Amino acid sequence: MQEQFQAGMHVRYGGTGICLIERIGEVPYPGDQPVRICYVLRPVRNMSMEISVPLDNALLCARMQPLRTKEEIDRMLDNAIELDALPWQEDRKLRAAEFRKILAGGDAQSLLQMIRCILKRRAELLAVGKHLAAADDNARKDAARLLDEEFGFSLGMSPREAGQYICDRLQVEKVQ
């Protein structure tokens, strides 16, 4: 597989978030091949963690994406208003599995749809004097954290400022 990223670049890596490509080189690896050529990633959120992504594993390499530009972020937020929220899954276990899959994928459009789905359900429940389940609210917070970190990094602002930027662009009130 041809390298498309270079050491020293920052990338998005699935649900891990922003990572620095520390180096590209041989890494001891379990299995048939004792050594594989890998991207060695360091998550910005936890620089003591190391992730090895074999260059010959197309599925894992596909999880590595270039950072978005301000124009791409603004376009995505402008289009998010037109996106339908995910349909609410009544079965708690199926809903949790769907949310975990979206969080692990780290796709910003899917994260935005998931957040909209949860906030819509939260509003429906509040209207009848009920509260959102903690697991659903935690999934929303995890999705918002991923977006705030990614967009903040790309926009040169703190995650908190990015969260407010997202809310301002979507013309919604920030939910804690």
C-alpha positions as CSV (number, residue, x, y, z in Angstrom):
1,M,0.0,0.0,0.0
2,Q,1.3,3.5,-0.8
3,E,1.8,5.9,2.0
4,Q,-0.6,8.9,1.9
5,F,0.4,10.4,5.2
6,Q,3.8,11.5,6.5
7,A,5.5,11.5,9.9
8,G,4.7,14.7,11.8
9,M,1.2,15.1,10.3
10,H,-1.9,15.2,12.4
11,V,-4.9,13.0,11.3
12,R,-8.3,11.9,12.5
13,Y,-8.3,8.3,13.6
14,G,-11.8,6.8,14.0
15,G,-13.2,7.3,17.5
16,T,-9.8,8.0,18.9
17,G,-9.8,11.6,17.6
18,I,-6.8,13.7,16.6
19,C,-3.5,11.8,16.4
20,L,0.1,12.8,15.6
21,I,1.8,10.4,13.1
22,E,5.0,10.0,15.2
23,R,6.8,7.9,12.7
24,I,6.4,5.3,9.9
25,G,8.5,2.2,10.3
26,E,8.9,-1.4,11.3
27,V,6.9,-2.5,14.4
28,P,7.0,-5.9,16.1
29,Y,3.5,-7.4,15.4
30,P,1.8,-10.6,16.6
31,G,0.6,-13.1,14.0
32,D,2.1,-14.4,10.8
33,Q,4.4,-11.5,10.2
34,P,6.7,-10.7,13.2
35,V,7.4,-7.2,11.8
36,R,5.1,-4.9,9.8
37,I,5.5,-1.4,8.4
38,C,3.1,0.8,10.4
39,Y,2.0,4.3,11.0
40,V,2.8,4.9,14.7
41,L,0.1,7.3,16.0
42,R,0.0,9.2,19.3
43,P,-3.5,10.5,20.3
44,V,-3.3,14.2,21.1
45,R,-5.6,13.5,24.1
46,N,-3.3,10.9,25.5
47,M,0.3,11.2,24.2
48,S,1.4,8.2,26.3
49,M,-0.8,5.9,24.2
50,E,0.6,4.5,21.0
51,I,-1.4,3.1,18.1
52,S,0.2,1.0,15.3
53,V,-1.6,1.0,12.0
54,P,-0.2,-1.5,9.5
55,L,0.2,0.0,6.1
56,D,-1.0,-3.2,4.5
57,N,-4.3,-3.2,6.4
58,A,-6.6,-1.2,4.2
59,L,-9.5,-1.3,6.8
60,L,-7.4,0.3,9.6
61,C,-5.7,2.8,7.2
62,A,-9.1,3.9,6.0
63,R,-9.8,5.0,9.6
64,M,-7.0,7.6,9.2
65,Q,-8.4,10.8,7.6
66,P,-6.8,14.2,7.0
67,L,-7.9,17.0,9.2
68,R,-10.7,19.2,7.9
69,T,-10.1,22.8,6.8
70,K,-12.2,25.7,8.2
71,E,-14.1,25.8,4.9
72,E,-14.9,22.1,5.1
73,I,-16.1,22.4,8.7
74,D,-18.2,25.5,8.0
75,R,-19.8,23.7,4.9
76,M,-20.5,20.6,7.1
77,L,-22.1,22.7,9.8
78,D,-24.2,24.6,7.2
79,N,-25.4,21.3,5.7
80,A,-26.0,19.7,9.2
81,I,-29.2,21.7,9.5
82,E,-30.6,19.9,6.5
83,L,-29.6,16.4,7.7
84,D,-32.2,14.3,9.3
85,A,-31.5,13.1,12.8
86,L,-31.1,9.4,13.2
87,P,-34.4,7.7,14.0
88,W,-34.7,6.9,17.7
89,Q,-34.2,3.2,18.5
90,E,-36.5,2.2,21.3
91,D,-34.6,-0.9,22.2
92,R,-31.9,0.3,24.7
93,K,-29.4,-2.3,23.8
94,L,-29.7,-1.8,20.0
95,R,-29.5,2.0,20.5
96,A,-26.4,1.7,22.7
97,A,-24.7,-0.6,20.1
98,E,-25.6,1.9,17.3
99,F,-24.2,4.8,19.3
100,R,-21.0,2.8,20.1
101,K,-20.5,2.1,16.4
102,I,-20.9,5.8,15.5
103,L,-18.5,6.9,18.2
104,A,-15.9,4.3,17.1
105,G,-16.2,5.4,13.5
106,G,-15.6,9.0,14.4
107,D,-17.4,10.4,11.3
108,A,-18.4,14.0,12.0
109,Q,-21.6,13.8,9.9
110,S,-22.8,10.7,11.8
111,L,-21.8,12.2,15.1
112,L,-23.8,15.3,14.3
113,Q,-26.8,13.2,13.3
114,M,-26.5,11.2,16.5
115,I,-26.3,14.3,18.7
116,R,-29.4,15.7,16.9
117,C,-31.2,12.5,17.5
118,I,-30.4,12.5,21.2
119,L,-31.2,16.2,21.7
120,K,-34.6,15.7,19.9
121,R,-35.4,12.8,22.2
122,R,-34.3,14.8,25.2
123,A,-36.6,17.7,24.3
124,E,-39.5,15.2,23.8
125,L,-38.9,13.7,27.3
126,L,-38.5,17.1,29.0
127,A,-41.8,18.2,27.5
128,V,-43.6,15.4,29.5
129,G,-41.5,15.9,32.6
130,K,-39.1,13.0,32.0
131,H,-35.3,12.8,31.7
132,L,-33.0,11.3,29.2
133,A,-31.2,8.1,30.2
134,A,-27.7,8.6,31.5
135,A,-26.2,6.3,28.9
136,D,-27.8,8.3,26.1
137,D,-26.6,11.6,27.5
138,N,-23.1,10.2,28.0
139,A,-23.1,9.1,24.3
140,R,-24.1,12.6,23.3
141,K,-21.3,14.1,25.5
142,D,-18.8,11.7,24.0
143,A,-19.8,12.6,20.4
144,A,-19.7,16.3,21.3
145,R,-16.2,15.9,22.8
146,L,-14.9,14.2,19.6
147,L,-16.4,17.0,17.4
148,D,-15.2,19.8,19.8
149,E,-11.6,18.4,19.9
150,E,-11.4,17.8,16.1
151,F,-12.9,21.1,15.0
152,G,-11.0,23.0,17.7
153,F,-7.7,21.5,16.6
154,S,-8.4,22.3,13.0
155,L,-9.7,25.8,13.8
156,G,-6.9,26.7,16.2
157,M,-9.2,27.1,19.2
158,S,-9.9,25.2,22.4
159,P,-12.4,22.4,22.4
160,R,-14.7,24.6,24.6
161,E,-14.5,27.4,22.1
162,A,-15.1,25.0,19.2
163,G,-18.2,23.7,21.0
164,Q,-19.6,27.2,21.2
165,Y,-18.6,27.8,17.5
166,I,-20.6,24.7,16.5
167,C,-23.6,25.8,18.4
168,D,-23.4,29.3,17.0
169,R,-23.2,28.0,13.4
170,L,-26.1,25.6,14.0
171,Q,-28.0,28.3,15.9
172,V,-28.7,26.1,18.9
173,E,-28.2,26.6,22.6
174,K,-25.2,24.7,24.1
175,V,-26.3,21.8,26.3
176,Q,-23.9,20.8,29.1
